[in-house]
Structures are given as structure tokens and as C-alpha cells.
């Protein structure tokens, strides 16, 4: 774990097991308790295998999905996932998205039977490997995952163990949980020439009344709010209005980039992100461009691991 001291511009190298050392009594540590669904499934059309990623439910038996290869799937087509479970393509959208009406209302029942963990594409798995299928479905989750609906794990949270959380609570740090259903928005690269022209897709988040009250009280008393992951940052900053974090369930398309003024989050635990990603832009906004360049250069020199299962950075 790299520790970056934002005000001093200092960088030190530590271990994640030492995270409790960097937290103090009265701090609020905010986790994203979203749970990854087995959102990847395979279907047959004309004898060909098509890969589908179930993005989100639209209405009744209709879902928005991402399919590969998309050119094989056109409106009117019927695709067969399993005996008793098929779908009819109602519409085509850009970038490989399709609207499909399924033969069953209980999509989650079928995904639990046939679905795979939607691992990042650089982790290779073969269809039909049942041992790894169950392993991935269990391991590609945080230990505090609860509310199903995400198509990717909030990766900063993957570092935590029950023992670490117990040590943090021993220090009388308030551990709070919110939920942001991680979707395509989190991983959509910036392809526009100007950063400000990039449009974030929407993701849904929910914050309980108890958590909003705890965060608002902490802000009044100048106690740090520590966000675990960029998804928590986006949810908390999106929920801020008229001087406070509002409770409730809402959608956000907030794009945080350099120049953004943070209103809620004081400290951040995050993984190392790729160039041209909105995640790196959010972290650059939080840390500052010069310091984040220095930190990433050190991370490369010290052979820190990037990607979802990689190492992490704590900004204090």
C-alpha cells in the first residue's frame, strides 16, 4: 500500500495490514457494499456461441445487455441460454448493447444457474470450467458485499478482511456502508479529444438516512470522511446538496476530473488505474496532477501491481 500525504507531497510505502494505523478515533470509513452478480452468460444462435453481459433490468422481463460479437445479434433474433431460458432481441443500441426480452421473469435465478463472474477481460477463463466458475463467483466479492446488482467489484474493497475491519473498529473508527451498483460507467474509457466532452453513463447509488446523518455530523465536527474506492467518492459527492449529504436512492452521471472541488470526501483508498480512465482522472483531481504523476512513477519503479486485483494507494 502506497501512502500519499497530499498536503506535504510526501510518499511512503507501507502494507495494507497497517491501514488501521493511518485511521483515528472518530474517522468515518465508508464502504461500497454492492454485490457482483454472475452477469456473464453464454447463449447459442444458429449454432454459434455468443457472450452476454447483463447490464441492468429495464422493465418486466426486459434487460439491457452487452453482447460479443454484437454483429451476430440483430432485432428479431432469438437466443438460447439453457432449456427453458431464452430471449428475443427487441432492439439494438450503440457499442454492442442490445435490449432483450426473456422467457423468464426471474433472471437472477437463471444467472445463478448458468452465469459467470464478470471478471476483467485480462483474466482469462474458459466456458464450462465449473470449478473456476464457483471460485470466481465467491472470490470476486468484497467481504462486506450485500446488495446485488453490480457487474464489477468495487476493487479497493477487495483488500479488506474481517480481521482488518475488526482492528479498524477497535480504534473506534465509524465504519459505514453505502451502495453504488458498479456498471459500465466506471470502466468506460475517455475517447473524446477534450476531457470535458466525455459523458458518463448513469449508475445507481443508495445511502441510508443513518449513514447520511453520521457523515453530516462528521463534517460539522471536522472529522475525516475516508472513502474506500472511487465509487464511494462518486456516490457521496453526487448526494451532496445544500451543504449536506442527502439519503435516498438516485442515479448519478457525475464525472469528477481535475478542477473539481470535493465537498464530502477527505481521504481516499483506491487501487492503481489505467491511463485515459475516468478513475485515474478522479484520483488526479483528488491528489493533484503533479503529485499523482510522482506517485505513479514510484509505483511503476517499485513494481506495484495495477488492475483490479492489484495494490492500493491511501491518500491522507
FENTA-V249019 format. One record per residue. N is the residue number from 1. D_CENTER is the distance of its C-alpha to the mean C-alpha in Angstrom with 2 decimals. Layout:
n->{N;N}
d_center->{D_CENTER;D_CENTER}
//
This chain:
n->{1;2;3;4;5;6;7;8;9;10;11;12;13;14;15;16;17;18;19;20;21;22;23;24;25;26;27;28;29;30;31;32;33;34;35;36;37;38;39;40;41;42;43;44;45;46;47;48;49;50;51;52;53;54;55;56;57;58;59;60;61;62;63;64;65;66;67;68;69;70;71;72;73;74;75;76;77;78;79;80;81;82;83;84;85;86;87;88;89;90;91;92;93;94;95;96;97;98;99;100;101;102;103;104;105;106;107;108;109;110;111;112;113;114;115;116;117;118;119;120;121;122;123;124;125;126;127;128;129;130;131;132;133;134;135;136;137;138;139;140;141;142;143;144;145;146;147;148;149;150;151;152;153;154;155;156;157;158;159;160;161;162;163;164;165;166;167;168;169;170;171;172;173;174;175;176;177;178;179;180;181;182;183;184;185;186;187;188;189;190;191;192;193;194;195;196;197;198;199;200;201;202;203;204;205;206;207;208;209;210;211;212;213;214;215;216;217;218;219;220;221;222;223;224;225;226;227;228;229;230;231;232;233;234;235;236;237;238;239;240;241;242;243;244;245;246;247;248;249;250;251;252;253;254;255;256;257;258;259;260;261;262;263;264;265;266;267;268;269;270;271;272;273;274;275;276;277;278;279;280;281;282;283;284;285;286;287;288;289;290;291;292;293;294;295;296;297;298;299;300;301;302;303;304;305;306;307;308;309;310;311;312;313;314;315;316}
d_center->{19.30;20.45;21.45;21.98;24.41;23.80;27.21;29.26;27.47;27.77;25.67;26.20;24.93;24.16;22.48;19.49;22.10;23.63;20.76;22.94;25.61;23.64;23.06;25.96;27.34;26.13;22.75;19.81;16.73;13.79;11.14;8.25;10.11;8.32;9.89;9.39;12.49;14.88;14.09;16.17;19.91;23.12;26.04;29.50;31.29;34.82;34.36;31.37;27.98;25.07;21.38;19.22;15.54;15.43;13.22;14.54;17.90;20.30;23.48;25.74;25.24;23.54;20.05;18.47;17.83;17.45;20.41;21.85;24.59;24.35;27.97;29.19;27.81;29.80;30.46;32.86;31.77;31.29;28.96;29.54;26.84;29.14;32.50;32.05;28.66;28.78;27.57;29.30;27.80;28.45;27.12;25.65;23.16;22.36;20.26;20.85;19.75;22.19;23.03;24.37;26.40;26.49;29.49;27.78;26.11;24.27;21.63;19.67;23.00;23.33;19.83;20.48;23.76;22.93;19.20;17.35;13.95;12.09;12.16;11.80;15.21;16.78;16.95;19.94;20.97;24.02;24.22;26.26;25.49;25.28;25.16;22.06;20.52;20.87;19.92;16.55;15.84;16.65;15.20;11.71;10.90;11.00;14.60;13.85;11.81;13.82;12.84;12.39;10.90;7.44;8.06;5.67;5.30;3.74;6.54;8.65;9.38;10.82;13.79;15.11;18.08;20.18;22.80;20.82;19.75;23.45;24.60;22.43;23.87;27.30;27.10;26.77;23.35;21.86;18.62;16.89;14.01;12.22;9.82;7.32;7.02;4.11;6.99;9.09;9.05;6.20;8.42;11.70;14.17;16.76;19.98;22.21;24.97;24.30;20.88;21.75;22.30;18.72;17.46;13.84;13.10;12.56;9.76;11.16;11.02;13.79;15.64;18.79;22.10;22.58;19.44;20.32;23.86;22.97;20.93;23.70;26.32;24.74;24.70;28.35;29.27;27.49;25.41;22.21;18.79;16.42;12.68;10.56;7.75;7.43;5.46;8.60;10.74;10.21;10.85;13.81;15.26;15.13;16.93;19.61;22.92;26.54;25.88;23.60;20.22;20.83;19.85;18.97;16.65;16.04;14.28;13.27;13.69;14.09;14.24;14.75;17.10;20.17;22.56;20.19;21.64;19.33;20.65;18.77;16.87;19.40;17.71;14.43;13.14;10.93;11.18;13.38;12.31;14.42;17.07;16.74;12.97;11.92;9.89;13.34;15.05;13.26;14.21;17.60;18.14;17.58;19.71;22.13;22.72;25.60;24.06;20.77;23.03;25.09;22.22;20.86;24.45;24.96;21.87;23.35;26.78;25.83;23.92;20.54;18.09;15.30;12.41;9.85;12.76;14.39;15.77;14.60;16.09;17.15;18.47;21.25}
//
